[in-house]
Amino acid sequence: MLRVLFILLLLLHGVIHLMGFVKAFGYAEMNELTLPIGKNWGLVWLLGAALFILGALFFILKKETWFAWALMGILVSQLLVFVFWADARFGTLANVMVLLVAVTAWGQWRFNRT
């Protein structure tokens, strides 16, 4: 059950990042995002989405290093939180939840390699 919830968290967080990409390129109105997003930042939002979705995919496939994708996604996501604080501040909560699981998985992976 926790595994499924974690997969849903990764996927949902990734999909939420797609909102910034969609707004930046004008593919749809995103009234939830009040700050303007330039196309360069839109690509960063897309990168965050891709990293979380890849993390979820590799987690589903039980690949040992799924956490690397999630950790990179957290870095990108937290950068976006800092830049777009008014719209994205609650992303920090999701990032912390993913971070706790990813760091634990990384520690287990490192321990098992030695």
C-alpha positions in Angstrom: 0.0 0.0 0.0 2.8 2.5 0.9 4.5 1.6 -2.3 1.4 2.5 -4.3 1.0 5.8 -2.4 4.7 6.7 -3.1 4.3 6.0 -6.8 1.2 8.2 -6.8 3.1 11.0 -5.0 5.9 10.8 -7.6 3.5 10.8 -10.5 1.3 13.6 -9.1 4.3 15.8 -8.3 5.6 15.2 -11.9 2.2 16.1 -13.4 2.0 19.2 -11.3 5.3 20.3 -12.8 3.8 19.9 -16.2 1.5 22.8 -15.3 4.4 25.2 -15.3 5.5 23.9 -18.7 2.0 24.2 -20.1 1.6 27.8 -18.8 5.0 28.9 -20.1 4.2 27.7 -23.7 0.6 28.8 -23.6 -0.9 25.4 -24.2 -3.6 26.0 -21.7 -4.7 28.6 -19.1 -3.3 27.8 -15.7 -5.1 30.1 -13.3 -3.5 28.2 -10.3 -0.2 29.7 -11.3 -0.4 33.4 -10.9 3.2 34.4 -11.7 4.4 34.7 -15.3 6.6 31.8 -16.5 9.0 32.4 -19.4 9.8 29.6 -21.9 13.2 28.9 -20.4 11.7 28.4 -17.0 8.9 26.4 -18.7 11.6 23.9 -19.8 12.9 23.7 -16.3 9.3 22.8 -15.2 9.3 20.1 -17.9 12.6 18.8 -16.7 11.3 18.5 -13.1 8.2 16.6 -14.4 10.4 14.2 -16.5 12.7 13.5 -13.5 9.8 12.7 -11.1 8.0 10.6 -13.7 11.2 8.7 -14.6 11.8 8.2 -10.8 8.3 6.7 -10.6 8.9 4.5 -13.6 12.2 3.1 -12.3 10.6 2.6 -8.9 7.8 0.6 -10.4 10.3 -1.4 -12.4 12.3 -2.0 -9.1 15.5 -0.5 -10.6 18.0 -0.1 -7.8 19.0 3.5 -8.7 15.5 5.0 -9.0 16.3 7.3 -6.2 18.9 9.2 -8.4 16.1 10.4 -10.7 14.0 11.4 -7.7 16.9 13.3 -6.1 17.6 15.2 -9.3 13.9 16.0 -9.5 13.9 17.3 -6.0 16.8 19.7 -6.8 15.0 21.0 -9.9 11.7 21.3 -8.0 13.2 23.1 -5.1 14.9 25.6 -7.4 11.4 26.2 -8.9 10.0 26.6 -5.4 12.5 29.3 -4.6 12.0 31.2 -7.9 8.2 30.9 -8.0 7.6 30.9 -4.2 4.1 32.4 -4.3 2.8 29.6 -6.6 5.1 26.7 -5.7 5.9 26.9 -2.0 3.8 23.9 -1.1 6.0 21.8 -3.4 8.5 21.8 -0.6 6.3 19.4 1.4 6.2 16.9 -1.5 9.9 17.3 -2.0 10.6 16.5 1.6 8.4 13.4 1.5 10.2 12.2 -1.6 13.6 13.1 -0.1 13.0 11.0 3.0 12.3 7.9 0.9 15.0 8.6 -1.7 17.7 9.2 0.8 16.8 6.0 2.7 16.9 4.1 -0.6 20.3 5.7 -1.5 21.7 4.7 1.9 20.5 1.1 1.4 22.0 1.0 -2.1 25.3 2.3 -0.8 25.4 -0.1 2.1 24.6 -3.1 -0.2 27.3 -2.1 -2.7 30.2 -2.4 -0.1 
